[in-house]
Amino acid sequence: MRRSMPARVVLAGAHGYGATYLRRLVQLKADGVARLAGVCDPRPPSPDHDGLPPGTPWTDDLADLLGRVDADVVVVAAPIHRHHDLAETALRAGADVMLEKPPTPTLAGFDALSDLSARLGRVCQVGFQSFGTDAVEHVRSLVADGAIGDVRGVGAAGAWVRTRAYWSRSAWAGRRELDGRPVVDGVVTNPLAHALATALRIEGSDRRGELTSVHTELFRANDIEADDTSCIRVTTAGGGTVVAALTLCAQEQREPYVVVTGSRGRVVLWYKTGRVDVTGPAGTDTRTFPFTDLLENLLRHRADPAVRLISPLARSGAFTEVLEAVRTAPPPTRITAPHRVVLGAGLDERPVVAGVDDAVDDAATTLRTFRELDLPWAGTVAA
Ligand SMILES: NC(=O)c1ccc[n+]([C@@H]2O[C@H](COP(=O)([O-])OP(=O)(O)OC[C@H]3O[C@@H](n4cnc5c(N)ncnc54)[C@H](O)[C@@H]3O)[C@@H](O)[C@H]2O)c1
């Protein structure tokens, strides 16, 4: 069914990352694609919200708001442990959902939300904006066409820096659970989730049931519950391997990437910029692809179902299977001195894990895990 525009959009979670949606909605309104119908956030608006039209309804309860205003789409940019109930409230009120990643903090929640949206005939787009570039399909066709020979596997490398300010911004930051509810706010499932999700999509195994094993090595150098330095290896039903090596305790912040390694070369996708480097016997070739905004894509899909949804819930299925493995794994192993070095002070304080900047590159390109790389802080491989 074609639906007219502008669509009425409600935003749940308007501070933090949610503020970027308010800015996008200003442009989408100017383009005649959407208009902001209301905001739900327990915190009142701040002076940063200069894109907020005067008189916009603002409440602390989504069900209450949806009882007062009609919404075609609800954007959920709230804490992870609220994703499921807010998305469910939106779907039951008849709206489609733009749901931030990770879609849900449990696999059971993912399945329940998938069933509900199918039953109600509503769509749910997940905020993996790295899927919104043709670079992803370009990498897949290069690989399928044999540009790098026989594929050995797909790696993902992320080396970021996060200070105490990041972990102290919200009660749920760095938690595995809060008030008995799963949160799973670790490096794999939240800050560098795009690296793993994009690697799974490039490998062609991003749906439920497409993984045959998930191996987790979870560590933490920060004073948090969740993992901040982790390596994941999955094997796929198609015989593929994906290794994601991710840290928030790098010496220096770098662009994360996904790399496909083959017998005659490699393809690297810098998924935040859409740049693709293909390195083969003849040298390196580079192309950069633009991005499509996922909210705009959802709105255009609603108006014309021939417009393909870029990041439907089903394409986060394998990612959520990895999330479930992280959630149910033993707590992360603590990294201590001398492998942990503290820099800065106060809210700028941050731990650096010795050698981790190189380790994430090594793991992603050799497809060996931190333990297999014999890193001194990672422990040994079980015999
Ligand atoms: N796609 C990306 O690149 C990206 C980047 C950062 C964060 N995120 C996602 O955005 C979401 C928010 O993350 P954040 O870091 O901005 O968190 P945050 O804690 O800084 O902000 C969350 C906001 O949600 C509000 N909130 C809390 N409970 C709510 C409720 N019941 N209903 C409505 N609003 C509620 C809070 O008051 C706050 O304004 C998370 O899902 C996160 O994973 C995505």
The ligand as a Tripos MOL2 file, in Angstrom:
@<TRIPOS>MOLECULE
LIG
   44    48     1     0     0
SMALL
NO_CHARGES

@<TRIPOS>ATOM
      1 N1         23.7000    4.2390   14.9560 N.am      1 LIG1
      2 C1         24.6910    4.7960   15.6360 C.2       1 LIG1
      3 O1         25.7440    5.1100   15.0960 O.2       1 LIG1
      4 C2         24.5070    5.0720   17.1070 C.ar      1 LIG1
      5 C3         25.4300    5.8690   17.7940 C.ar      1 LIG1
      6 C4         25.2260    6.1060   19.1590 C.ar      1 LIG1
      7 C5         24.1350    5.5370   19.8110 C.ar      1 LIG1
      8 N2         23.2690    4.7470   19.0980 N.ar      1 LIG1
      9 C6         22.1090    4.1360   19.7740 C.3       1 LIG1
     10 O2         21.2230    5.1560   20.1980 O.3       1 LIG1
     11 C7         20.5710    4.7360   21.3990 C.3       1 LIG1
     12 C8         20.7820    5.7900   22.4700 C.3       1 LIG1
     13 O3         22.1460    5.8070   22.8060 O.3       1 LIG1
     14 P1         22.7980    7.0660   23.5270 P.3       1 LIG1
     15 O4         24.2310    6.7570   23.6380 O.co2     1 LIG1
     16 O5         22.3550    8.3260   22.8600 O.co2     1 LIG1
     17 O6         22.1030    6.9480   24.9540 O.3       1 LIG1
     18 P2         21.8760    8.0830   26.0590 P.3       1 LIG1
     19 O7         21.6330    7.3820   27.3310 O.co2     1 LIG1
     20 O8         22.9640    9.0990   25.9620 O.co2     1 LIG1
     21 O9         20.5110    8.7830   25.5710 O.3       1 LIG1
     22 C9         19.3150    8.0360   25.5860 C.3       1 LIG1
     23 C10        18.1390    8.9730   25.6290 C.3       1 LIG1
     24 O10        16.9400    8.1920   25.7840 O.3       1 LIG1
     25 C11        16.1710    8.7650   26.8340 C.3       1 LIG1
     26 N3         15.3070    7.7380   27.4380 N.ar      1 LIG1
     27 C12        15.5560    6.9490   28.5100 C.ar      1 LIG1
     28 N4         14.4930    6.1520   28.7440 N.ar      1 LIG1
     29 C13        13.5700    6.4540   27.7980 C.ar      1 LIG1
     30 C14        12.2680    5.9910   27.5220 C.ar      1 LIG1
     31 N5         11.6950    5.0280   28.2570 N.pl3     1 LIG1
     32 N6         11.5910    6.5270   26.4730 N.ar      1 LIG1
     33 C15        12.1480    7.4750   25.7140 C.ar      1 LIG1
     34 N7         13.3970    7.9670   25.9320 N.ar      1 LIG1
     35 C16        14.0840    7.4590   26.9540 C.ar      1 LIG1
     36 C17        17.1840    9.3460   27.7850 C.3       1 LIG1
     37 O11        16.6150   10.3230   28.6260 O.3       1 LIG1
     38 C18        18.1870    9.9440   26.8010 C.3       1 LIG1
     39 O12        17.7320   11.2060   26.3490 O.3       1 LIG1
     40 C19        21.1510    3.3780   21.7630 C.3       1 LIG1
     41 O13        20.3330    2.3870   21.2230 O.3       1 LIG1
     42 C20        22.4790    3.3740   21.0450 C.3       1 LIG1
     43 O14        22.9330    2.0720   20.7410 O.3       1 LIG1
     44 C21        23.4380    4.5290   17.7790 C.ar      1 LIG1
@<TRIPOS>BOND
     1     1     2 1
     2     2     3 2
     3     2     4 1
     4     4     5 ar
     5     4    44 ar
     6     5     6 ar
     7     6     7 ar
     8     7     8 ar
     9     8     9 1
    10     8    44 ar
    11     9    10 1
    12     9    42 1
    13    10    11 1
    14    11    12 1
    15    11    40 1
    16    12    13 1
    17    13    14 1
    18    14    15 2
    19    14    16 1
    20    14    17 1
    21    17    18 1
    22    18    19 2
    23    18    20 1
    24    18    21 1
    25    21    22 1
    26    22    23 1
    27    23    24 1
    28    23    38 1
    29    24    25 1
    30    25    26 1
    31    25    36 1
    32    26    27 ar
    33    26    35 ar
    34    27    28 ar
    35    28    29 ar
    36    29    30 ar
    37    29    35 ar
    38    30    31 1
    39    30    32 ar
    40    32    33 ar
    41    33    34 ar
    42    34    35 ar
    43    36    37 1
    44    36    38 1
    45    38    39 1
    46    40    41 1
    47    40    42 1
    48    42    43 1
@<TRIPOS>SUBSTRUCTURE
     1 LIG1         1 GROUP 0 **** ****
